[in-house]
Amino acid sequence: MGALIYAAKDENCPYEVALVASNDPDAPGLALAAAEGIATYAHPHKGMSREQHDKIMHEAITKSGAEYVVLAGYMRILSDEFVSKWTDRMLNIHPSLLPKYKGLDTYQRAIDAGDSHAGCSVHLVTPELDDGPVLAQTEVAILANDDAGHLADRILIAEHQLYPNTLAKYVTREEDPEWILGQVRERALALEETHERDSFGSPGWRVGSEKTGKYFAYFTQRLHGEASVGLLVKTSGTDEQTALLEADPELFYLPKFYGKGGWIAIRLDIGRTDWGYISDWLNKSWRMVAPKRLVKLQDIADEF
């Protein structure tokens, strides 16, 4: 927690610590946070159900305005309800190279197994303990005659480096064109009989065979000199293009060389991407060019 606080003092750090909360009113971290001018909150869990206590903590976090929950020594298993409220917005650090050695006693377990390296992992939190997607890891060599205490000391150094750096990258991921492309690619390729093919140096997605398939979407990263990262999809024509541009000129624009063909560009770099909305647009654009047999199959599937 201290490492996260001090990293946030850097003027280039993309996050700030809005609240330090604990289930232990005497936790030393609360005093440290208060001394650094950070709001604190504590509520003991004794005599309460897990769900009751988690509800209180959730309310305190949301009241603070925090957008993410970053666990740092919070030694309680969280309820599924609490975890679901913070899906993809709650991170944890664990002292092993996950998926190895979930749970406790990770240092001694790595030594006993004869591993050459131990380490730490930052991962997203899911209902299953220490099982969420791993965002980053640091390996730490196990030295001859190491014991759990000495290994833990070195891993702690690695944790203090890894956690702030990983958090900074994660909270700014929607500014990373590679991350954005990955999100688009996942959704485009989930549609029936689609494949990816570059077009003028940019990724595009086609439906149908490799030989006769038609493009239904393109990824644009400053394509043709445009200063944006976005997704090009098909519209029904000029009237729809005009309506979209008038409704939200910050989100939509006419792409160079494509606008006359009925395409519209949706910006993905303005910090308010609704990925469900993007999925809907990809599906709509896919339907405009997909073979009729595929559209009919999708219509049948949608009925169920």
Phi and psi in degrees as a GROMACS rama.xvg file:
@    title "Ramachandran Plot"
@    xaxis  label "Phi"
@    yaxis  label "Psi"
@TYPE xy
-61.4078  -41.3336  GLY-2
-61.0713  -39.3563  ALA-3
-66.2096  -40.9674  LEU-4
-63.0789  -46.9185  ILE-5
-73.0045  -32.0765  TYR-6
-64.7293  -34.2241  ALA-7
-68.3472  -15.6709  ALA-8
-75.0758  -18.9189  LYS-9
-64.5301  131.116  ASP-10
-63.6322  -19.3405  GLU-11
-92.8725  0.633724  ASN-12
-72.0715  131.321  CYS-13
-83.7554  -1.41865  PRO-14
-125.551  161.094  TYR-15
-131.878  152.923  GLU-16
-89.6892  113.728  VAL-17
-87.5799  -28.6096  ALA-18
-160.825  141.822  LEU-19
-115.36  120.023  VAL-20
-124.447  149.229  ALA-21
-148.347  156.457  SER-22
-89.0805  -1.78258  ASN-23
-118.26  107.314  ASP-24
-60.4923  -18.2786  PRO-25
-99.7249  9.24543  ASP-26
-60.6441  127.973  ALA-27
-57.4024  -29.1981  PRO-28
-62.2885  -28.8002  GLY-29
-65.7213  -41.6479  LEU-30
-66.2134  -39.6976  ALA-31
-62.6013  -45.9599  LEU-32
-62.56  -43.7446  ALA-33
-61.1754  -40.1282  ALA-34
-64.1428  -28.0481  ALA-35
-91.4455  9.18562  GLU-36
78.8226  23.5258  GLY-37
-103.553  138.607  ILE-38
-62.8542  143.133  ALA-39
-128.55  160.115  THR-40
-152.818  138.624  TYR-41
-141.759  142.123  ALA-42
-149.356  115.541  HIS-43
-65.7029  148.198  PRO-44
-96.8782  -5.43309  HIS-45
-58.1958  131.926  LYS-46
81.1419  4.07312  GLY-47
-117.437  152.138  MET-48
-72.6249  160.321  SER-49
-58.8685  -41.9054  ARG-50
-66.4267  -39.8267  GLU-51
-63.1471  -45.7678  GLN-52
-67.0547  -42.2022  HIS-53
-62.6863  -35.4153  ASP-54
-63.2717  -41.79  LYS-55
-64.6672  -42.8944  ILE-56
-65.9142  -40.2201  MET-57
-60.5589  -43.4348  HIS-58
-63.7297  -39.3189  GLU-59
-66.0523  -39.4728  ALA-60
-66.6244  -48.1771  ILE-61
-65.1586  -35.5794  THR-62
-62.9076  -31.3536  LYS-63
-73.3183  -15.5861  SER-64
88.668  5.51388  GLY-65
-63.9988  143.075  ALA-66
-103.884  -14.2868  GLU-67
-136.258  154.711  TYR-68
-112.936  125.544  VAL-69
-121.123  109.537  VAL-70
-80.2726  132.897  LEU-71
-144.654  84.2351  ALA-72
81.605  18.3949  GLY-73
-85.3301  98.3401  TYR-74
-91.0688  46.4355  MET-75
-126.896  139.71  ARG-76
-73.989  128.433  ILE-77
-89.5804  148.402  LEU-78
-69.0913  152.914  SER-79
-59.2869  -36.016  ASP-80
-63.2495  -44.5528  GLU-81
-63.5367  -46.3541  PHE-82
-60.1859  -41.1556  VAL-83
-64.3277  -30.9857  SER-84
-68.98  -21.302  LYS-85
-119.326  30.0409  TRP-86
-55.0476  129.499  THR-87
66.0439  7.67839  ASP-88
-128.64  17.081  ARG-89
-129.957  125.806  MET-90
-116.376  154.535  LEU-91
-142.183  155.122  ASN-92
-117.072  137.074  ILE-93
-129.469  136.749  HIS-94
-84.3095  57.4959  PRO-95
-158.836  169.4  SER-96
-90.1726  83.2754  LEU-97
-53.7172  144.719  LEU-98
-84.302  7.71436  PRO-99
-69.8979  141.92  LYS-100
56.0854  59.9824  TYR-101
-70.5813  156.417  LYS-102
85.872  -145.216  GLY-103
-100.292  174.496  LEU-104
57.3239  37.1617  ASP-105
-66.9401  -35.7554  THR-106
-65.3503  -50.7074  TYR-107
-66.3084  -34.8939  GLN-108
-65.3071  -37.5113  ARG-109
-67.9981  -40.5636  ALA-110
-65.3745  -46.8112  ILE-111
-63.0074  -29.7682  ASP-112
-78.4542  -8.32112  ALA-113
76.0688  22.0007  GLY-114
-65.6054  146.622  ASP-115
-79.5985  -26.4053  SER-116
-137.146  144.894  HIS-117
-112.646  -154.626  ALA-118
155.262  -159.587  GLY-119
-141.42  156.543  CYS-120
-136.268  137.49  SER-121
-102.379  129.328  VAL-122
-141.347  159.566  HIS-123
-76.3559  147.091  LEU-124
-90.3554  130.945  VAL-125
-126.925  169.223  THR-126
-57.1628  -31.9673  PRO-127
-81.4056  134.598  GLU-128
-59.401  126.57  LEU-129
54.8651  36.6788  ASP-130
-120.839  -1.02518  ASP-131
-73.0388  166.867  GLY-132
-54.6815  133.089  PRO-133
-81.059  128.143  VAL-134
-92.5815  -35.059  LEU-135
-164.905  154.727  ALA-136
-141.896  154.855  GLN-137
-129.241  126.419  THR-138
-83.1655  143.351  GLU-139
-129.671  121.672  VAL-140
-65.1043  140.072  ALA-141
-91.2615  119.64  ILE-142
-86.2403  159.924  LEU-143
-59.6631  137.295  ALA-144
65.1774  19.0689  ASN-145
-63.2523  144.662  ASP-146
-115.97  172.276  ASP-147
-59.9752  -37.9982  ALA-148
-65.5699  -46.042  GLY-149
-67.6072  -39.0084  HIS-150
-64.4095  -41.2191  LEU-151
-61.1404  -38.5236  ALA-152
-61.4725  -42.3446  ASP-153
-73.0129  -37.2295  ARG-154
-64.6148  -34.2758  ILE-155
-61.3604  -38.5435  LEU-156
-59.9026  -44.22  ILE-157
-64.0298  -39.5075  ALA-158
-59.9807  -43.2404  GLU-159
-64.5223  -26.5365  HIS-160
-83.6166  -43.7989  GLN-161
-71.2026  -42.6906  LEU-162
-64.451  -51.8152  TYR-163
-61.96  -39.7653  PRO-164
-64.866  -42.6374  ASN-165
-67.4199  -41.5331  THR-166
-61.8306  -42.9978  LEU-167
-60.2965  -42.3027  ALA-168
-68.2819  -37.5073  LYS-169
-69.4992  -42.4853  TYR-170
-72.3478  -15.105  VAL-171
-108.935  13.733  THR-172
-60.1889  -31.5027  ARG-173
-75.2335  -0.888599  GLU-174
-97.6676  -6.14125  GLU-175
-91.114  114.583  ASP-176
-57.2524  -33.5602  PRO-177
-67.6313  -39.1001  GLU-178
-66.8255  -42.8486  TRP-179
-60.9902  -45.7043  ILE-180
-59.0082  -40.749  LEU-181
-60.6842  -39.1708  GLY-182
-66.0237  -42.626  GLN-183
-66.0904  -45.9778  VAL-184
-58.4835  -44.6565  ARG-185
-58.5516  -42.1056  GLU-186
-76.1304  -37.1791  ARG-187
-68.028  -43.9941  ALA-188
-75.2662  -10.3698  LEU-189
-76.2433  -15.4921  ALA-190
-78.524  154.004  LEU-191
-64.0677  136.12  GLU-192
52.4909  45.5167  GLU-193
-108.611  154.064  THR-194
-148.419  161.587  HIS-195
-103.092  138.349  GLU-196
-148.699  131.901  ARG-197
-66.6222  146.742  ASP-198
-134.983  114.315  SER-199
53.2614  40.3831  PHE-200
84.3143  1.33961  GLY-201
-118.084  145.276  SER-202
-64.4387  139.551  PRO-203
-138.657  161.472  GLY-204
-126.871  133.199  TRP-205
-120.384  152.146  ARG-206
-115.404  137.381  VAL-207
111.611  -167.295  GLY-208
-73.2557  164.977  SER-209
-60.2401  -32.557  GLU-210
-83.8672  -41.7504  LYS-211
-113.35  3.12565  THR-212
-60.2288  155.135  GLY-213
-118.552  143.346  LYS-214
-71.2382  135.945  TYR-215
-121.241  -5.85744  PHE-216
-162.593  149.463  ALA-217
-133.216  148.089  TYR-218
-98.6139  131.349  PHE-219
-120.817  122.736  THR-220
-121.598  91.3775  GLN-221
54.7452  40.8508  ARG-222
-69.2373  136.576  LEU-223
54.8852  34.7027  HIS-224
84.2997  -0.0838982  GLY-225
-72.5249  142.882  GLU-226
-95.4694  47.9336  ALA-227
-148.516  162.696  SER-228
-113.068  126.258  VAL-229
-158.713  -176.567  GLY-230
-123.483  129.515  LEU-231
-99.2699  127.202  LEU-232
-134.414  162.353  VAL-233
-81.2322  145.305  LYS-234
-118.242  175.983  THR-235
-79.0955  -9.76709  SER-236
145.016  -166.158  GLY-237
-58.6036  -41.5669  THR-238
-61.7752  -44.0399  ASP-239
-68.5024  -40.7737  GLU-240
-55.3534  -49.2617  GLN-241
-61.0719  -42.5021  THR-242
-63.2724  -40.9899  ALA-243
-66.6351  -43.5143  LEU-244
-63.3073  -38.3083  LEU-245
-73.2609  -34.6015  GLU-246
-71.7152  -38.1972  ALA-247
-152.99  79.9518  ASP-248
-68.0895  -15.0765  PRO-249
-77.9898  -32.4104  GLU-250
-88.7047  -37.3295  LEU-251
-110.39  148.283  PHE-252
-153.378  159.885  TYR-253
-83.1287  122.364  LEU-254
-77.3814  142.67  PRO-255
-61.7067  139.645  LYS-256
68.6822  -8.14965  PHE-257
-116.537  -24.3358  TYR-258
-56.6728  -39.0403  GLY-259
-69.2264  -17.0402  LYS-260
-91.0227  9.05934  GLY-261
91.6156  10.2142  GLY-262
-88.5815  150.4  TRP-263
-128.46  147.993  ILE-264
-105.388  134.105  ALA-265
-110.124  122.054  ILE-266
-73.1709  137.824  ARG-267
-117.709  11.6086  LEU-268
-123.811  25.7564  ASP-269
-109.675  8.82765  ILE-270
82.3636  13.2019  GLY-271
-141.602  42.7828  ARG-272
-73.8833  125.892  THR-273
-99.3597  103.561  ASP-274
-70.6101  -23.8978  TRP-275
-64.8771  -40.4838  GLY-276
-63.6452  -41.68  TYR-277
-63.8056  -41.6945  ILE-278
-59.8076  -40.9184  SER-279
-63.167  -41.2009  ASP-280
-67.042  -41.0654  TRP-281
-60.905  -42.0247  LEU-282
-65.3824  -42.2562  ASN-283
-63.3753  -44.8057  LYS-284
-66.096  -39.1789  SER-285
-58.1319  -44.7604  TRP-286
-62.5354  -28.5867  ARG-287
-69.5146  -26.1258  MET-288
-120.128  -9.28709  VAL-289
-67.9457  149.082  ALA-290
-55.817  146.165  PRO-291
-58.0639  -33.8191  LYS-292
-63.2312  -35.9958  ARG-293
-70.9191  -40.5896  LEU-294
-62.8541  -41.7774  VAL-295
-63.1502  -41.7329  LYS-296
-62.769  -39.684  LEU-297
-66.7354  -40.4593  GLN-298
-61.0014  -39.8332  ASP-299
-65.8875  -44.3778  ILE-300
-62.3318  -38.9077  ALA-301
-65.2963  -27.5537  ASP-302
-66.5382  -23.553  GLU-303
